[in-house]
Amino acid sequence: MESNDEPVGFDVDGAGDQPENPSEKAASPAADNELETLRRERDDIYDRLLRKTAEFDNYRKRIDKERRDQAEWAAADVIADVLNALDDFERALAVEAPPEAEAYKSGVELIHRQLGEVLRRRGVTTFDSLGVDFDPHLHQAVAYEETPGAREGEVIGELRKGYRLGDRLLRPALVRVAKAS
């Protein structure tokens, strides 16, 4: 009996890797077509995934912006009411107080400063109106006056301050505007 060290069923020279049947060779182009179809499907699915991911990111950013805008609008209503109280404090401080009311006046000044600080922390700012050209987006004209030395359309007096919250106008300034002689 002849001893062969090769295990039974194994092809040592690699000849068994080639199909012996010619019909198996014909199946190879069909497998290539199927592989190409699968690659196209994979690429299509990957492209759709990227698009959906981008759409979701845009949606999330839009919702975040809408939430911030909604919170800002809600705050604007409350701030408008506080601005009216701040105006009242400013009018009270503009009146001369007798010497016996100085303690009350200093208390009113303290409250006025605190309200102003609260508004500044919330992003509320005033804007200068005196000496600038009238802008209907920022100013509300309550009087037109002939004023020597002032140019046409220049704001010559401010009756009430205007305020902004960020870039948005909270309240226009009430102003007097110069007109031509």
Residue pairs with C-beta under 8 A, 6 or more apart in sequence:
6 12
11 17
19 25
72 165
72 166
72 168
75 122
75 165
76 165
76 168
76 170
79 119
79 122
79 124
79 163
79 165
79 170
80 170
80 171
82 115
82 118
82 119
83 119
83 124
83 163
83 170
83 171
85 115
86 112
86 115
86 116
86 119
87 160
87 161
89 108
89 111
89 112
89 115
90 112
92 108
93 105
93 108
93 109
93 112
97 104
97 105
119 163
122 165
123 165
123 166
124 163
124 164
124 165
124 170
125 163
125 164
126 161
126 162
126 163
126 164
127 138
127 162
127 163
127 164
127 173
129 138
129 139
129 155
129 158
129 161
129 162
129 173
129 175
130 155
130 156
130 157
130 158
131 154
131 155
132 154
132 155
133 153
133 154
133 155
134 141
134 153
134 154
134 155
134 175
134 177
137 169
137 172
138 162
138 169
138 172
138 173
139 155
139 162
139 172
139 173
139 174
139 175
139 177
140 172
140 173
140 174
140 175
141 175
141 176
141 177
142 159
142 174
142 175
142 176
143 157
143 176
143 177
144 176
144 177
144 178
144 179
145 156
145 176
145 177
145 178
145 179
146 178
146 179
146 180
146 181
147 154
147 156
147 178
148 181
150 156
150 178
151 178
152 178
152 179
152 180
153 177
153 178
153 179
154 177
154 178
155 173
155 175
155 176
155 177
155 178
156 175
156 176
156 177
156 178
157 175
157 176
158 173
158 174
158 175
158 176
159 174
159 175
159 176
160 171
160 173
160 174
161 173
162 169
162 171
162 172
162 173
163 169
163 170
163 171
164 170
